[in-house]
Amino acid sequence: MKIIEKHALVLRIVHWLNAPLLMLMIWSGIMIYWANDIYPGFFPEVVYRILGASSSLARGLAIHFFVAWFFTVNGAVYLGWIFFSGHWRELFPTVDSFRLAYPTLLHDLGLRNEAPPRGPKFNSLQRITYSGVVILGILGVLSGLAIYKPVQLNWLTSLFGGYEGARLLHFLVMICFCLFVVVHLVQVARAGWNNFRSMVAGFEVKTD
């Protein structure tokens, strides 16, 4: 049996800070969306009642704007760390990542016995997904600013096709984050305790 270091302390801190921040952003975002349900069919009234989002526009706005700054700072710390530490080499996808994405998906679904080659920390799908989440976070912050200050930041709002375009993108980012959280939790459960411990304590235990 041997102990293998896997995740640095900074990575673990921003990861665990990001979990409640993202949940609060989604929750308060649904409160805001309740007041102007412009994309009908996504959230039935029962969802608003369960989440306590009905008649909570002011509270939703206050929480959303307050938490957004912590979410942005936490994301900026993460981006700075992955570039200065060189972690981006382990995280960002390569040409092989896209080539191996489909075989890796088949393996994860139990339709392929042999696991495709992977890096020391992430397989090809993880590289693509986690890098995609970084892009989602950046788009979420920028589109949120474009909605929040459409006059002062009119150049940014224009980049998203105007206020309506920025609002639609912001909504789609939230939907993608929700899907990612569900898949991520399922994958964590499938990976088992050793993988979960690596994100808490920073190491894995390997049995020879």
DAMOLIN-V856922 format. One record per residue. N is the residue number from 1. RES is the residue in one letter. SS is DSSP state (@ for helix, = for strand, . for the rest). OMEGA is omega in whole degrees, -180 to 180 (* if undefined). BURIAL is + if it has 24 or more other C-alpha atoms within 12 Angstrom, else -. Layout:
n res ss omega burial
N RES SS OMEGA BURIAL
N RES SS OMEGA BURIAL
This chain:
n res ss omega burial
1 M . 178 -
2 K = -180 -
3 I = -179 -
4 I = 177 -
5 E = -176 -
6 K . -174 +
7 H . -180 +
8 A . -178 +
9 L @ -179 -
10 V @ 180 +
11 L @ -179 +
12 R @ -180 +
13 I @ -178 -
14 V @ 178 +
15 H @ -176 +
16 W @ 172 -
17 L @ -177 -
18 N @ -178 +
19 A @ 179 +
20 P @ 180 -
21 L @ 180 +
22 L @ 179 +
23 M @ 178 +
24 L @ 178 +
25 M @ 179 +
26 I @ -179 +
27 W @ -179 +
28 S @ 177 +
29 G @ 177 +
30 I @ 175 +
31 M @ -179 +
32 I @ -179 +
33 Y @ 179 +
34 W @ -175 +
35 A . -179 -
36 N . -175 -
37 D . -172 -
38 I . 177 -
39 Y . -172 -
40 P . 176 -
41 G . -178 -
42 F . -177 -
43 F . 175 -
44 P . -178 -
45 E @ -179 -
46 V @ 178 -
47 V @ 179 -
48 Y @ -179 +
49 R @ -180 -
50 I @ -178 -
51 L @ -178 -
52 G . -176 -
53 A . -178 +
54 S . 178 +
55 S . -177 -
56 S . -176 +
57 L @ -177 -
58 A @ 179 -
59 R @ 179 -
60 G @ 179 +
61 L @ -178 +
62 A @ -179 -
63 I @ -177 +
64 H @ -178 +
65 F @ -180 +
66 F @ -177 -
67 V @ -177 +
68 A @ -180 +
69 W @ 177 -
70 F @ 178 +
71 F @ -179 +
72 T @ 180 +
73 V @ 179 -
74 N @ 178 +
75 G @ 179 +
76 A @ 177 -
77 V @ 180 -
78 Y @ -180 +
79 L @ 179 +
80 G @ -177 -
81 W @ -176 -
82 I @ 179 +
83 F @ -178 -
84 F @ -180 -
85 S . -176 -
86 G . -180 -
87 H . -180 +
88 W @ 179 +
89 R @ 178 -
90 E @ -172 +
91 L @ -173 +
92 F . -179 +
93 P . 174 +
94 T . 177 -
95 V @ 179 -
96 D @ 179 -
97 S @ 180 +
98 F @ 178 -
99 R @ -177 -
100 L @ -175 +
101 A @ -177 +
102 Y @ 175 -
103 P @ 179 +
104 T @ 177 +
105 L @ 178 +
106 L @ 179 -
107 H @ -180 -
108 D @ 180 +
109 L . 180 -
110 G . -179 -
111 L . 179 -
112 R . -177 -
113 N . -175 -
114 E . 178 -
115 A . 177 -
116 P . 178 +
117 P . -180 -
118 R . 177 +
119 G . -179 -
120 P . -178 -
121 K . -172 +
122 F . 172 +
123 N . -173 +
124 S @ 180 +
125 L @ 178 +
126 Q @ 178 +
127 R @ -179 +
128 I @ -177 +
129 T @ -177 +
130 Y @ 175 +
131 S @ 177 +
132 G @ 178 -
133 V @ 176 +
134 V @ 178 +
135 I @ 177 -
136 L @ -180 +
137 G @ 180 +
138 I @ 179 +
139 L @ 179 +
140 G @ -180 +
141 V @ -177 +
142 L @ 179 +
143 S @ 176 +
144 G @ 177 +
145 L @ 180 +
146 A @ 177 +
147 I @ -176 +
148 Y @ -178 +
149 K . -176 -
150 P . 179 +
151 V . -180 -
152 Q . -180 -
153 L . -176 -
154 N @ 178 -
155 W @ 179 -
156 L @ 178 +
157 T @ 179 +
158 S @ 179 -
159 L @ 180 -
160 F . 179 +
161 G . -180 -
162 G . -176 -
163 Y @ -179 +
164 E @ 179 -
165 G @ 179 -
166 A @ -180 +
167 R @ 179 +
168 L @ 179 +
169 L @ 180 +
170 H @ 179 +
171 F @ -180 +
172 L @ 177 +
173 V @ 179 +
174 M @ 179 +
175 I @ 180 +
176 C @ 177 +
177 F @ 179 +
178 C @ 178 +
179 L @ 179 -
180 F @ -179 +
181 V @ -179 -
182 V @ -179 -
183 V @ -179 -
184 H @ 180 -
185 L @ 178 -
186 V @ -180 -
187 Q @ 177 -
188 V @ 179 -
189 A @ 180 -
190 R @ -177 -
191 A @ 175 -
192 G . -173 -
193 W @ -176 -
194 N @ 179 -
195 N @ 179 +
196 F @ 180 +
197 R @ -179 -
198 S @ 178 +
199 M @ 177 +
200 V @ -175 -
201 A . 177 +
202 G . -178 +
203 F = 174 -
204 E = 175 +
205 V = -180 -
206 K = 176 -
207 T . -179 -
208 D . * -
